[in-house]
Amino acid sequence: MSTSEFDKYKVDHLFLLIGENLLPNYVAANLLLNKGKNIYLIHTTDTEIQAKRLQNILLSELNGLKAVELRSLNDYESDAYYIQKEISEKLESIKSGKIGLNYTGGTKAMSAHAYRTLFYEGIKDKTYRQRADIFFSYLDARRLEMCIDREDNERIRLKIKPDTLPVKLVKIFQLHGLELKPNPTQQAQLPKLATELASVLKQEIKSKQWFDWVYNVFREQAYQQKSNGRGDWKCKTSLMKVSTSLEKLPPEIVLAFQQENFITSDDQLSLEQVQKTGFFQDPKHFCEWLNGLWLEHYVLEQVQSIAEKQLIKDYGMNFIIPLMGTRNGFQFDIAFTRGYQLFAISCTTTSDRSLCKSKLFEAYLRARQMGGDEARVALICCNQEPDTLKAEIVASTNDKKITVFGRQHLTKLPEEIANWIAQVDREAK
């Protein structure tokens, strides 16, 4: 559906109820307002910051916008009289043009009282009639539709398809007052080597060989364990001296290392040799890549391969969300948007059930925080029972909008992710 199909429902004066998540308000403003007209952001004391943030975003984006006006309910978000008074004062100044209320945001009390205030207009002697030229609307998160309430009590449902309103990931973060630092990665590192590792991990014996080598051979030389139980990769000078035997590795990985020119003449993996290729600014980054970051790069490559066909307009890796009380915040491993819908993917090379559940559950919470009820979440891991893992999370969240891909799915991720997207589309019908 193109935005032109929304034209008959666009208004000149759009009232928006502001909640914690501004994404529904942003969608409504872009789809329901006539060019160069007026928006009124109805907020409370608790959502004043969000309202001012949206005001700045809309003024910078919607060319020719006449006004984005803030209307505060202060601490009276449940007070029918106060809500009616605040909105009525604005209505009295509107002399012409279609009026609309999108009540997706805000509290239920705000929605009910704002709806009632706009539905009726006073005539005289305390008599009222239904207001003409007004549209009431809300965003249906489950079906990805903008619902328009008609005067005859019928409801028009307008499907918001991926090409109706593409929203970039940076915009979703901006709506939450977050700036992406550093910029998300959109180009996978060492995709061929990552693909070979994904293939190896699908096979149980070779998978064990790989992890044994990483933890018992490579890390023994490159990682420094501290007395307090913590640790880190050795300093750059020490890492440049690391040269590791490949004897216990699956032959496919040895060949892949050779193709990347990481191996010395005496068949050792040399971090000095890796550094000469220029793939990494610091040898520590390659250590992190081998330690599990390769899976994120592999998934990024798979998302990129299906992006055009699946109408994925924006994607990336390494989305860091600052969190109060934490040093490093939270990180979305991979994320992409279709239209305004957020898809978040958490990646881990572990097969440990409790660790997988913990990682998925946190991704689920943060995705809903950023993308609202429309957000979808997946975990990509090496667990061999992804269905039962998913069932446990669904049972604890009472939310079926979760997907888990296990070891058996690694080599066919493009198909699996495409099927996931198709399933989301089917659920929205």
C-alpha angles and dihedrals in degrees: 000000000000123000088252089077087064092054097094089055097047118115140202095224116039122187114200125190108219122222135168093280113057097190095094090048091050091051092048093049092053096046106035108039126089112233115273096012137117137286126190117199111206108201143159131226089268094054100038092106091052091048093052090047092053090045091058093045095050094045090052095046111033104071115221094011106167098208144343104199127190117222114188126207088186106202095334100094091136098039109108094195095050094046091049091048095049095048095040091055089058093044091055090061093053108092101171145004137064118300128212138186121199106191101182093113129051129046127310090252091053090050094049097047095041090050092051093047093052096040095062130046126195120245107178141304090031093299121137140198136189111278116245126223096027131130126198118200145169136184115249103213095190096053099028091234136135106228119208118198112217130208091248090060091254121129126224115208117204114191114225102214123193092262094047096077117358110198120194122226092242088059092054089053091045090054087059093048093253128133120208109239118202103020112257116264114248099173120071119228118230094352094175093053090045090052091052091050091051089053092049093048091057088066112072099213095045090043089058090049090053096049092044089054094046096048103030103033113020099035091046088066102032104036127073117208114208127216092248090062095258127104149175142197114286121261120280094258092054094043092054087063095053114115114170132198116242095198097115097042125107108263092239090063093046089053091048090052089051092052089054091050093241096130129086126223090265092056099256128137102241122195088201088057091048090052091053091060090065096226093123132036092213130024087231088068091058090049089054090047092054092044092064110297088102089077092061090051090048092051091046089055091050093050090049091052093060099032099104096044093046094047092245103161100179134024140155150146135249105038107175118200115195112228127194112249095020131099100215103020120212128310131209104213096204129001137172139172132224106192104320094329118112121220114191124190125194117200132200134160092211124105093197107126098214093048091048091050092048093050093046094046093052091047089051093053094046094045091054089047091054103032103025125220090328093065120110126204135200136180121211111197145139096256113129096214104053094154095059090043089054091047091056093052092045090051093051096044099033086222123119095192092101131101131190125198116195138192093289091058098053099094095047101042097132090059093042094050090047089052089049091054091047090052090052089052091050091051090053094057 
